[in-house]
Amino acid sequence: MSLTDIYGHASLRQRLAESIEAGTLPSSLLFHGPRGVGKQRLALWLAQRLLCTNQNAPCEQCTSCRYVRALTHPDLHWVFPRPRPRDSDPDLQQVRDDYAEAIADRAAAGGLYAPPSGSEGIYVATVRSLVQRASMSPAMGKRKVFIVGDAERMVPQEGADMAANAFLKLLEEPPADTTIILTSSEPGALLPTIRSRVIAVRVPLVTDADVKAFLADPIVKAALAKDRGGSGAERVRAASGAPGRLFSGESNARATIAARKIMDAAVGDKRWQRYAAALGQGAASARGAFADTLDALLELLGERARDSLHRKDEAGAAAASKSVDAVLRAQTRATGNVSPQLITAKLIRELSGTLR
């Protein structure tokens, strides 16, 4: 199956295309923005644009374009968080076989997939494989493109300094025939040494019209057919400019449960409940799950504000609005190197002063 079409980000795609034509596209990029806005899909579009063999790129007709859409182009290398390898030090072929299988699964689903779980990461063996492939000549065309999805999930490991340094050097001075695109919903969680070597590009939310067009795509319709997520209008509202949220599945349910626990702890009188809610957020390695929890909490507070307005409870609506501000501050803290548990403890204290 081919990837779904890309929806939204028209002005950003135009700027990227103009940069390619002018020969000014940076070799190392960081696409960052809210979770679910399509950063990796945009990176795949850019890869197709770079690898297309026709002048009017992406032409959608040449062999390169068709291979990219099928995720089988030998010069397109896409890595993203995966479960921890069973072998503590897998060889490069094992890593490549694992990604080949994972990418085939994504291709079979039209490029639609749930976000990685909090336990998945990009491990040192993957970084070694990426660095090695970057040193090789293109297999089919004139360029190679590397996409590192959810790059904040790169897991530092003891004794992996050589691989880390090689990756930093690759970002700083990639081969002339190589473009590297990192994506992240939590750019502040990236190592400063990585952020300093890439050009950051903000990927914004898409419009409701683009979300509607996305929902009308036959591949998307088929993927959501078994989901009792409501009408099209309800799905547009649920997406809130980030259609990837519609594929959160079980992880979204877990995030909603965790968000409700935070709210219950904030309005409750039991101190142990607050500690339990804070400790339940896990450590720094679970940042992805914590980001999902904060997003779910914003949705719950939005519903609370709307319900208060419907009941003409102005005080309740104002309290919910103040609580939204507290969650937004927590999201800002979460992009830095701060423990999710500490952020949650502070957030619960702030919410307890507004929601009661």
C-alpha contacts under 8 A as a table, 3 or more apart, distances in Angstrom:
res1	aa1	res2	aa2	distance
1	M	70	A	6.50
1	M	107	A	6.01
1	M	108	A	5.24
1	M	109	A	7.14
1	M	110	G	5.86
2	S	69	R	5.25
2	S	70	A	4.83
2	S	71	L	7.94
2	S	107	A	6.52
2	S	108	A	7.68
2	S	110	G	5.62
2	S	111	G	7.89
3	L	69	R	5.20
3	L	70	A	6.36
3	L	71	L	7.87
3	L	107	A	6.42
3	L	109	A	7.99
3	L	110	G	4.34
3	L	111	G	5.14
4	T	110	G	5.44
4	T	111	G	6.47
4	T	112	L	7.92
4	T	217	D	7.54
4	T	219	I	6.56
4	T	220	V	7.66
5	D	217	D	7.99
6	I	41	R	6.79
6	I	42	L	7.18
6	I	45	W	7.40
7	Y	10	A	7.99
7	Y	210	D	5.74
7	Y	211	V	7.46
7	Y	213	A	7.15
7	Y	214	F	6.13
8	G	206	V	5.53
8	G	207	T	7.13
8	G	210	D	5.39
8	G	211	V	7.96
9	H	12	L	5.23
9	H	13	R	6.04
9	H	203	V	7.61
9	H	204	P	7.62
9	H	206	V	6.63
10	A	13	R	5.14
10	A	14	Q	6.15
11	S	14	Q	5.01
11	S	15	R	6.32
12	L	15	R	5.11
12	L	16	L	6.24
12	L	203	V	7.84
13	R	16	L	5.05
13	R	17	A	6.07
13	R	46	L	7.99
14	Q	17	A	5.08
14	Q	18	E	6.15
15	R	18	E	5.11
15	R	19	S	6.16
16	L	19	S	5.03
16	L	20	I	6.32
16	L	25	L	7.17
16	L	46	L	7.82
17	A	20	I	5.10
17	A	21	E	6.29
17	A	49	R	7.79
18	E	21	E	5.07
18	E	22	A	6.09
19	S	22	A	5.09
19	S	23	G	6.05
19	S	24	T	5.06
19	S	25	L	4.96
20	I	23	G	5.03
20	I	24	T	6.12
20	I	25	L	5.24
20	I	50	L	7.91
21	E	24	T	7.75
22	A	25	L	7.79
26	P	29	L	6.45
26	P	179	T	7.83
26	P	199	I	6.90
27	S	171	L	7.97
27	S	174	P	6.82
27	S	178	T	6.84
27	S	179	T	4.76
27	S	180	I	6.13
28	S	171	L	5.91
28	S	172	E	7.56
28	S	174	P	7.70
28	S	179	T	6.05
28	S	180	I	4.75
28	S	181	I	5.93
28	S	182	L	7.78
28	S	197	R	7.32
28	S	198	V	5.02
28	S	199	I	6.39
29	L	180	I	6.25
29	L	181	I	4.79
29	L	182	L	6.05
29	L	198	V	5.06
29	L	199	I	4.81
29	L	200	A	5.98
29	L	201	V	7.10
30	L	181	I	5.81
30	L	182	L	4.62
30	L	183	T	5.50
30	L	184	S	7.36
30	L	198	V	5.98
30	L	199	I	5.87
30	L	200	A	4.62
30	L	201	V	5.87
31	F	39	K	6.18
31	F	43	A	7.82
31	F	181	I	7.13
31	F	182	L	6.11
31	F	183	T	4.60
31	F	184	S	6.44
31	F	200	A	6.16
31	F	201	V	4.96
31	F	202	R	5.97
31	F	203	V	6.23
32	H	39	K	7.05
32	H	183	T	5.64
32	H	184	S	4.88
32	H	185	S	5.60
32	H	186	E	7.41
32	H	187	P	6.46
32	H	200	A	7.07
32	H	201	V	6.28
32	H	202	R	5.18
32	H	203	V	5.74
33	G	37	V	7.19
33	G	39	K	7.42
33	G	184	S	6.89
33	G	185	S	5.28
33	G	186	E	7.81
33	G	202	R	5.72
33	G	203	V	4.94
33	G	204	P	5.97
33	G	205	L	7.84
34	P	37	V	6.07
34	P	185	S	5.39
34	P	203	V	7.71
34	P	204	P	7.18
34	P	205	L	7.10
34	P	242	A	7.35
35	R	38	G	7.91
35	R	185	S	5.29
35	R	242	A	6.93
35	R	244	G	7.40
35	R	245	R	7.40
36	G	39	K	7.57
36	G	242	A	4.62
36	G	243	P	5.81
36	G	244	G	3.81
36	G	245	R	5.18
37	V	203	V	7.32
37	V	204	P	7.00
37	V	205	L	5.67
37	V	206	V	6.76
37	V	241	G	6.79
37	V	242	A	4.15
37	V	243	P	6.21
37	V	244	G	6.14
38	G	41	R	5.07
38	G	42	L	6.04
38	G	242	A	7.33
38	G	243	P	7.67
38	G	244	G	6.64
39	K	42	L	5.07
39	K	43	A	6.21
39	K	183	T	6.23
39	K	184	S	7.88
39	K	203	V	6.64
40	Q	43	A	4.83
40	Q	44	L	6.20
40	Q	147	I	7.71
40	Q	149	G	6.22
40	Q	183	T	6.49
41	R	44	L	5.02
41	R	45	W	6.23
41	R	111	G	7.93
42	L	45	W	4.94
42	L	46	L	6.23
43	A	46	L	5.03
43	A	47	A	6.17
43	A	147	I	6.83
43	A	181	I	6.63
43	A	183	T	8.00
44	L	47	A	4.90
44	L	48	Q	6.18
44	L	68	V	7.67
44	L	147	I	7.75
45	W	48	Q	5.07
45	W	49	R	6.19
46	L	49	R	4.89
46	L	50	L	6.16
47	A	50	L	5.09
47	A	51	L	6.05
47	A	68	V	7.70
47	A	76	L	7.18
47	A	145	V	6.04
48	Q	51	L	5.15
48	Q	52	C	5.78
48	Q	57	A	7.96
48	Q	58	P	6.08
48	Q	64	S	7.46
48	Q	65	C	5.76
48	Q	68	V	5.92
48	Q	69	R	7.74
49	R	52	C	5.46
49	R	57	A	5.38
49	R	58	P	4.68
50	L	57	A	7.87
50	L	58	P	7.96
50	L	143	R	7.56
50	L	145	V	8.00
51	L	64	S	6.24
51	L	65	C	7.24
51	L	141	G	6.99
51	L	142	K	7.70
51	L	143	R	6.56
51	L	144	K	7.78
52	C	55	Q	7.93
52	C	57	A	5.83
52	C	58	P	5.67
52	C	59	C	6.95
52	C	62	C	6.95
52	C	64	S	5.50
52	C	65	C	5.60
53	T	57	A	7.59
53	T	62	C	6.70
53	T	64	S	6.76
54	N	57	A	5.85
54	N	58	P	7.49
54	N	59	C	6.51
54	N	62	C	7.27
55	Q	59	C	7.98
56	N	59	C	5.74
57	A	60	E	7.81
58	P	65	C	6.72
59	C	62	C	6.66
59	C	65	C	6.91
60	E	65	C	5.19
60	E	66	R	6.42
61	Q	65	C	6.29
61	Q	66	R	6.58
62	C	65	C	5.38
62	C	66	R	6.36
63	T	66	R	5.16
63	T	67	Y	6.06
64	S	67	Y	5.09
64	S	68	V	6.17
64	S	73	H	6.75
65	C	68	V	5.19
65	C	69	R	6.19
66	R	69	R	5.14
66	R	70	A	6.22
67	Y	70	A	5.05
67	Y	71	L	5.98
67	Y	72	T	5.08
67	Y	73	H	4.71
68	V	71	L	4.75
68	V	72	T	6.02
68	V	73	H	5.19
68	V	76	L	7.24
69	R	72	T	7.79
70	A	73	H	7.69
70	A	107	A	6.22
71	L	76	L	7.71
71	L	103	I	7.11
71	L	104	A	7.54
71	L	107	A	6.27
72	T	76	L	7.71
73	H	76	L	5.43
74	P	77	H	7.47
74	P	138	P	7.95
74	P	139	A	6.13
74	P	140	M	6.71
75	D	138	P	5.84
75	D	139	A	6.07
75	D	140	M	6.64
75	D	141	G	7.30
75	D	143	R	6.91
75	D	144	K	4.72
75	D	145	V	6.29
76	L	144	K	6.08
76	L	145	V	5.06
76	L	146	F	6.12
76	L	147	I	7.87
77	H	130	L	7.95
77	H	144	K	7.78
77	H	145	V	6.22
77	H	146	F	4.75
77	H	147	I	6.21
78	W	103	I	7.95
78	W	146	F	5.87
78	W	147	I	4.69
78	W	148	V	6.10
78	W	149	G	7.47
79	V	99	Y	7.07
79	V	122	I	7.80
79	V	126	T	7.72
79	V	146	F	7.91
79	V	147	I	6.23
79	V	148	V	5.05
79	V	149	G	6.17
80	F	121	G	7.52
80	F	122	I	6.30
80	F	148	V	5.80
80	F	149	G	4.63
80	F	150	D	6.20
80	F	151	A	7.38
81	P	116	P	6.38
81	P	120	E	5.24
81	P	121	G	4.16
81	P	122	I	4.79
81	P	149	G	7.35
81	P	150	D	6.86
81	P	153	R	6.51
81	P	154	M	7.91
82	R	116	P	7.57
82	R	120	E	4.90
82	R	121	G	5.36
82	R	122	I	6.34
83	P	119	S	6.86
83	P	120	E	4.59
83	P	121	G	6.47
84	R	119	S	7.85
84	R	120	E	6.44
84	R	121	G	6.89
84	R	123	Y	7.36
85	P	88	S	6.30
85	P	89	D	7.88
85	P	90	P	7.09
87	D	90	P	5.35
89	D	125	A	6.99
90	P	94	Q	6.06
90	P	95	V	6.79
90	P	125	A	6.62
91	D	94	Q	5.47
91	D	95	V	6.65
91	D	125	A	7.26
92	L	95	V	5.06
92	L	96	R	6.22
92	L	125	A	6.74
92	L	126	T	7.62
92	L	128	R	7.55
92	L	129	S	5.65
93	Q	96	R	5.04
93	Q	97	D	6.04
94	Q	97	D	5.11
94	Q	98	D	6.17
95	V	98	D	5.17
95	V	99	Y	6.35
95	V	125	A	6.91
95	V	126	T	6.30
95	V	129	S	7.36
96	R	99	Y	5.18
96	R	100	A	5.98
96	R	129	S	7.61
97	D	100	A	5.02
97	D	101	E	6.29
98	D	101	E	5.32
98	D	102	A	6.27
99	Y	102	A	4.88
99	Y	103	I	5.85
100	A	103	I	5.26
100	A	104	A	6.06
101	E	104	A	5.09
101	E	105	D	6.33
102	A	105	D	5.12
102	A	106	R	6.44
103	I	106	R	4.97
103	I	107	A	6.08
104	A	107	A	4.99
104	A	108	A	6.11
105	D	108	A	5.12
105	D	109	A	6.42
106	R	109	A	5.10
106	R	110	G	6.37
106	R	111	G	4.90
106	R	112	L	6.51
106	R	113	Y	6.58
107	A	110	G	5.04
107	A	111	G	5.28
108	A	111	G	7.39
109	A	112	L	5.57
109	A	113	Y	7.30
109	A	223	A	7.68
110	G	219	I	6.59
112	L	220	V	7.82
112	L	223	A	7.94
112	L	244	G	7.94
112	L	247	F	7.38
113	Y	247	F	6.30
113	Y	248	S	7.95
114	A	244	G	7.78
114	A	247	F	5.12
114	A	248	S	4.86
114	A	249	G	6.67
114	A	251	S	7.90
115	P	247	F	7.79
115	P	248	S	6.14
115	P	251	S	7.69
116	P	119	S	7.97
116	P	120	E	6.21
116	P	288	G	7.62
117	S	120	E	5.59
117	S	251	S	7.07
117	S	288	G	7.15
117	S	289	A	6.71
118	G	285	S	6.92
118	G	286	A	4.48
118	G	287	R	6.70
118	G	288	G	5.41
118	G	289	A	5.08
119	S	285	S	7.17
119	S	286	A	6.51
120	E	153	R	7.65
121	G	153	R	4.94
121	G	154	M	5.97
121	G	155	V	6.14
122	I	126	T	6.38
122	I	127	V	7.52
122	I	151	A	7.60
122	I	153	R	5.70
122	I	154	M	4.52
122	I	155	V	5.85
123	Y	126	T	5.46
123	Y	127	V	6.69
123	Y	154	M	6.13
123	Y	155	V	5.37
123	Y	156	P	7.48
123	Y	157	Q	7.94
124	V	127	V	5.00
124	V	128	R	6.25
124	V	154	M	7.85
124	V	155	V	7.01
124	V	156	P	7.18
124	V	157	Q	6.92
124	V	160	A	6.63
124	V	163	A	6.89
124	V	164	A	7.87
125	A	128	R	5.07
125	A	129	S	6.25
126	T	129	S	5.06
126	T	130	L	6.18
127	V	130	L	5.04
127	V	131	V	6.18
127	V	163	A	6.59
127	V	164	A	7.57
127	V	167	F	6.94
128	R	131	V	5.21
128	R	132	Q	6.18
128	R	163	A	5.77
129	S	132	Q	5.19
129	S	133	R	6.21
130	L	133	R	5.25
130	L	134	A	6.21
130	L	146	F	7.92
131	V	134	A	5.14
131	V	135	S	6.63
131	V	163	A	7.97
131	V	166	A	6.88
131	V	167	F	6.19
131	V	170	L	7.11
132	Q	135	S	5.37
132	Q	136	M	6.99
133	R	136	M	5.31
134	A	137	S	7.78
134	A	144	K	7.66
134	A	170	L	7.97
134	A	174	P	7.84
134	A	175	P	7.43
134	A	178	T	7.18
135	S	175	P	7.46
138	P	141	G	5.94
138	P	142	K	6.08
138	P	143	R	5.76
138	P	144	K	5.73
138	P	177	D	7.87
141	G	144	K	7.87
142	K	177	D	6.72
143	R	177	D	4.72
143	R	178	T	5.81
143	R	179	T	7.82
144	K	177	D	6.17
144	K	178	T	4.86
144	K	179	T	6.45
145	V	178	T	5.79
145	V	179	T	4.88
145	V	180	I	5.92
145	V	181	I	7.69
146	F	178	T	7.65
146	F	179	T	6.29
146	F	180	I	4.76
146	F	181	I	6.12
147	I	180	I	6.05
147	I	181	I	4.81
147	I	182	L	5.84
147	I	183	T	7.70
148	V	151	A	5.67
148	V	180	I	7.79
148	V	181	I	6.25
148	V	182	L	4.70
148	V	183	T	6.28
149	G	182	L	6.04
149	G	183	T	4.99
149	G	184	S	6.80
150	D	153	R	5.89
150	D	182	L	7.47
150	D	183	T	5.44
150	D	184	S	4.73
150	D	185	S	6.91
151	A	154	M	5.79
151	A	182	L	5.95
151	A	183	T	5.83
151	A	184	S	5.59
151	A	190	L	7.26
152	E	184	S	6.15
152	E	186	E	6.55
152	E	187	P	6.76
152	E	189	A	5.70
152	E	190	L	4.96
153	R	285	S	7.92
156	P	160	A	7.18
157	Q	160	A	5.50
158	E	161	D	7.52
159	G	162	M	7.71
160	A	163	A	5.48
160	A	164	A	6.29
161	D	164	A	5.03
161	D	165	N	5.99
162	M	165	N	5.24
162	M	166	A	6.13
163	A	166	A	5.06
163	A	167	F	6.19
164	A	167	F	5.15
164	A	168	L	6.27
165	N	168	L	5.05
165	N	169	K	6.17
166	A	169	K	5.11
166	A	170	L	6.14
167	F	170	L	4.92
167	F	171	L	6.26
168	L	171	L	5.12
168	L	172	E	6.20
168	L	193	T	7.34
168	L	194	I	6.54
168	L	197	R	7.52
169	K	172	E	5.02
169	K	173	E	5.88
169	K	174	P	7.51
170	L	173	E	5.25
170	L	174	P	4.72
170	L	175	P	7.77
171	L	174	P	5.74
171	L	180	I	7.27
171	L	194	I	7.69
171	L	197	R	5.98
171	L	198	V	6.93
172	E	197	R	5.37
172	E	198	V	7.61
174	P	177	D	8.00
174	P	178	T	6.08
174	P	179	T	7.35
174	P	180	I	7.92
175	P	178	T	5.33
184	S	187	P	5.51
186	E	189	A	5.57
186	E	190	L	7.40
186	E	334	A	7.72
186	E	335	T	5.12
187	P	190	L	5.40
187	P	195	R	7.83
187	P	335	T	6.35
188	G	191	L	7.80
188	G	334	A	7.85
188	G	335	T	4.18
188	G	336	G	4.74
188	G	337	N	7.40
189	A	334	A	7.82
189	A	335	T	5.26
189	A	336	G	5.30
189	A	337	N	6.02
190	L	194	I	6.58
190	L	195	R	6.57
191	L	194	I	5.30
191	L	195	R	6.46
192	P	195	R	4.99
192	P	196	S	6.02
193	T	196	S	5.41
193	T	197	R	6.75
194	I	197	R	5.40
194	I	198	V	6.85
195	R	198	V	5.65
195	R	199	I	7.90
195	R	200	A	7.94
205	L	240	S	7.88
205	L	241	G	4.69
205	L	242	A	5.84
206	V	210	D	6.22
206	V	211	V	6.96
206	V	241	G	4.68
206	V	242	A	6.52
207	T	210	D	5.21
207	T	211	V	6.42
207	T	241	G	5.76
208	D	211	V	4.93
208	D	212	K	6.15
208	D	236	V	6.45
208	D	240	S	7.61
208	D	241	G	6.28
209	A	212	K	5.10
209	A	213	A	6.29
210	D	213	A	5.01
210	D	214	F	6.11
211	V	214	F	4.93
211	V	215	L	6.18
211	V	236	V	6.20
211	V	239	A	7.60
211	V	241	G	6.79
211	V	242	A	7.83
211	V	243	P	6.19
212	K	215	L	5.05
212	K	216	A	6.27
212	K	232	G	7.56
212	K	236	V	6.63
213	A	216	A	5.06
213	A	217	D	6.60
214	F	217	D	5.36
214	F	220	V	7.00
214	F	243	P	7.75
215	L	220	V	5.90
215	L	221	K	6.25
215	L	232	G	7.47
216	A	220	V	7.09
216	A	221	K	6.46
217	D	220	V	5.25
217	D	221	K	6.11
218	P	221	K	4.97
218	P	222	A	6.16
219	I	222	A	5.21
219	I	223	A	6.24
220	V	223	A	5.01
220	V	224	L	6.16
221	K	224	L	5.26
221	K	225	A	5.89
222	A	225	A	5.06
223	A	226	K	7.25
224	L	227	D	5.08
225	A	228	R	7.75
229	G	234	E	7.64
229	G	235	R	6.74
230	G	233	A	8.00
230	G	234	E	5.73
230	G	235	R	6.50
231	S	234	E	5.13
231	S	235	R	6.27
232	G	235	R	5.06
232	G	236	V	6.18
233	A	236	V	5.10
233	A	237	R	6.28
234	E	237	R	5.05
234	E	238	A	6.08
235	R	238	A	4.84
235	R	239	A	6.02
235	R	246	L	7.36
236	V	239	A	5.18
236	V	240	S	6.44
236	V	241	G	7.73
236	V	243	P	7.80
237	R	240	S	5.30
238	A	245	R	7.74
238	A	246	L	7.29
239	A	242	A	5.03
239	A	243	P	4.80
239	A	244	G	7.31
239	A	245	R	5.74
239	A	246	L	6.14
240	S	243	P	7.39
242	A	245	R	5.95
243	P	246	L	5.68
243	P	247	F	7.95
244	G	247	F	5.69
244	G	248	S	7.25
245	R	248	S	5.32
245	R	252	N	7.97
246	L	249	G	7.43
248	S	251	S	5.60
248	S	252	N	4.92
249	G	252	N	5.41
249	G	253	A	6.68
250	E	253	A	5.06
250	E	254	R	6.31
251	S	254	R	5.06
251	S	255	A	6.17
251	S	289	A	7.75
252	N	255	A	5.01
252	N	256	T	6.22
252	N	292	D	7.09
252	N	296	A	7.71
253	A	256	T	5.13
253	A	257	I	6.29
254	R	257	I	5.13
254	R	258	A	6.22
254	R	293	T	7.99
255	A	258	A	5.09
255	A	259	A	6.07
255	A	289	A	6.94
255	A	290	F	7.73
255	A	292	D	5.61
255	A	293	T	4.34
255	A	294	L	7.92
255	A	296	A	6.04
256	T	259	A	4.99
256	T	260	R	6.19
256	T	293	T	6.40
256	T	296	A	5.25
256	T	297	L	7.05
257	I	260	R	5.19
257	I	261	K	6.38
258	A	261	K	5.12
258	A	262	I	6.49
258	A	277	A	7.79
258	A	281	Q	7.91
258	A	293	T	6.11
259	A	262	I	5.15
259	A	263	M	6.44
259	A	293	T	5.42
259	A	294	L	6.85
259	A	296	A	6.03
259	A	297	L	4.88
259	A	300	L	7.82
260	R	263	M	5.05
260	R	264	D	6.05
260	R	297	L	7.24
260	R	300	L	7.84
261	K	264	D	5.05
261	K	265	A	6.04
261	K	277	A	6.13
262	I	265	A	5.14
262	I	266	A	6.20
262	I	274	R	7.55
262	I	277	A	5.74
262	I	278	A	7.73
262	I	344	T	7.86
262	I	348	I	6.60
263	M	266	A	5.05
263	M	267	V	6.41
263	M	297	L	7.96
263	M	348	I	7.57
263	M	351	L	7.65
264	D	267	V	5.40
264	D	268	G	5.83
265	A	268	G	5.11
265	A	269	D	7.72
265	A	270	K	7.51
265	A	273	Q	5.42
265	A	274	R	4.93
265	A	277	A	6.72
265	A	348	I	6.97
266	A	274	R	6.95
266	A	348	I	5.08
266	A	349	R	6.78
266	A	351	L	5.67
266	A	352	S	4.43
266	A	355	L	7.47
267	V	351	L	7.79
267	V	352	S	5.60
267	V	355	L	6.45
267	V	356	R	5.83
268	G	273	Q	7.68
270	K	273	Q	5.45
270	K	274	R	7.09
271	R	274	R	5.32
271	R	275	Y	6.63
272	W	275	Y	5.08
272	W	276	A	6.07
273	Q	276	A	5.06
273	Q	277	A	6.14
274	R	277	A	5.18
274	R	278	A	6.25
274	R	345	A	7.19
274	R	348	I	7.02
275	Y	278	A	5.18
275	Y	279	L	6.05
275	Y	345	A	7.25
276	A	279	L	5.19
276	A	280	G	5.90
277	A	280	G	5.13
277	A	281	Q	6.98
277	A	344	T	7.65
278	A	281	Q	5.78
278	A	340	P	7.85
278	A	341	Q	4.91
278	A	342	L	7.15
278	A	344	T	5.11
278	A	345	A	5.29
279	L	282	G	6.19
279	L	341	Q	5.52
280	G	341	Q	7.53
281	Q	286	A	7.65
281	Q	290	F	6.36
281	Q	340	P	6.09
281	Q	341	Q	5.68
281	Q	344	T	7.51
282	G	285	S	7.62
282	G	286	A	5.98
282	G	340	P	6.79
282	G	341	Q	6.54
283	A	286	A	5.76
283	A	287	R	7.53
283	A	339	S	6.18
283	A	340	P	6.26
283	A	341	Q	6.83
284	A	287	R	5.50
284	A	337	N	7.96
284	A	338	V	7.52
284	A	339	S	5.52
284	A	340	P	6.32
286	A	289	A	5.50
286	A	290	F	6.32
287	R	290	F	4.93
287	R	291	A	6.07
287	R	334	A	7.73
287	R	340	P	7.09
288	G	291	A	5.20
288	G	292	D	6.41
289	A	292	D	5.07
289	A	293	T	6.28
290	F	293	T	4.94
290	F	294	L	6.35
290	F	340	P	6.73
291	A	294	L	5.21
291	A	295	D	6.30
291	A	331	Q	7.26
291	A	334	A	7.47
292	D	295	D	5.06
292	D	296	A	6.16
293	T	296	A	5.04
293	T	297	L	6.10
294	L	297	L	4.93
294	L	298	L	6.31
294	L	327	V	6.75
294	L	330	A	7.93
294	L	331	Q	6.89
295	D	298	L	5.20
295	D	299	E	6.54
296	A	299	E	5.07
296	A	300	L	6.32
297	L	300	L	5.06
297	L	301	L	6.18
297	L	327	V	7.60
298	L	301	L	5.16
298	L	302	G	6.09
298	L	324	V	6.17
298	L	327	V	6.89
299	E	302	G	5.00
299	E	303	E	6.28
300	L	303	E	5.12
300	L	304	R	6.21
301	L	304	R	4.85
301	L	305	A	6.14
301	L	320	A	5.72
301	L	321	S	7.64
301	L	323	S	7.29
301	L	324	V	6.54
302	G	305	A	5.12
302	G	306	R	6.26
302	G	320	A	7.27
302	G	321	S	7.90
302	G	324	V	7.80
303	E	306	R	5.12
303	E	307	D	6.11
304	R	307	D	5.15
304	R	308	S	6.15
304	R	317	A	7.28
304	R	320	A	6.48
305	A	308	S	5.09
305	A	309	L	6.25
305	A	316	G	6.90
305	A	317	A	4.47
305	A	318	A	7.54
305	A	320	A	5.36
305	A	321	S	6.86
306	R	309	L	5.14
306	R	310	H	6.17
306	R	317	A	7.19
307	D	310	H	5.00
307	D	311	R	6.32
307	D	317	A	7.99
308	S	311	R	5.11
308	S	312	K	6.06
308	S	313	D	4.87
308	S	314	E	6.75
308	S	316	G	5.56
308	S	317	A	5.16
309	L	312	K	4.69
309	L	313	D	5.62
309	L	314	E	6.35
309	L	316	G	7.94
309	L	317	A	6.03
310	H	313	D	7.51
313	D	316	G	5.39
313	D	317	A	6.36
314	E	317	A	5.09
314	E	318	A	6.11
315	A	318	A	5.11
315	A	319	A	6.16
316	G	319	A	5.08
316	G	320	A	6.25
316	G	355	L	7.68
317	A	320	A	5.15
317	A	321	S	6.24
318	A	321	S	5.03
318	A	322	K	6.25
319	A	322	K	5.16
319	A	323	S	6.18
319	A	354	T	5.26
319	A	355	L	5.60
320	A	323	S	4.94
320	A	324	V	6.26
320	A	354	T	7.50
320	A	355	L	6.65
321	S	324	V	5.06
321	S	325	D	6.61
322	K	325	D	5.17
322	K	326	A	6.58
322	K	354	T	6.75
323	S	326	A	4.99
323	S	327	V	6.39
323	S	350	E	7.66
323	S	351	L	5.74
323	S	354	T	6.38
323	S	355	L	7.11
324	V	327	V	5.12
324	V	328	L	6.21
325	D	328	L	5.08
325	D	329	R	6.31
326	A	329	R	5.16
326	A	330	A	6.30
326	A	347	L	6.63
326	A	350	E	6.69
326	A	351	L	7.11
327	V	330	A	4.85
327	V	331	Q	6.21
327	V	347	L	6.94
328	L	331	Q	5.01
328	L	332	T	6.41
329	R	332	T	5.08
329	R	333	R	6.39
330	A	333	R	5.03
330	A	334	A	6.09
330	A	343	I	6.28
330	A	344	T	7.77
330	A	347	L	6.65
331	Q	334	A	4.90
331	Q	335	T	6.60
332	T	335	T	5.50
332	T	336	G	7.38
333	R	336	G	5.53
333	R	337	N	7.97
333	R	338	V	6.67
333	R	343	I	7.11
334	A	337	N	7.22
334	A	338	V	6.28
334	A	339	S	7.75
334	A	340	P	6.78
334	A	343	I	7.26
335	T	338	V	7.93
338	V	342	L	7.25
338	V	343	I	7.13
339	S	342	L	5.35
339	S	343	I	6.39
340	P	343	I	5.02
340	P	344	T	6.01
341	Q	344	T	5.12
341	Q	345	A	6.22
342	L	345	A	5.14
342	L	346	K	6.36
343	I	346	K	5.34
343	I	347	L	6.06
344	T	347	L	4.89
344	T	348	I	6.03
345	A	348	I	5.31
345	A	349	R	6.50
346	K	349	R	5.22
346	K	350	E	6.37
347	L	350	E	5.08
347	L	351	L	6.08
348	I	351	L	5.04
348	I	352	S	5.97
349	R	352	S	5.19
349	R	353	G	6.68
350	E	353	G	5.44
350	E	354	T	6.88
351	L	354	T	5.23
351	L	355	L	5.78
352	S	355	L	5.66
352	S	356	R	6.23
353	G	356	R	6.50
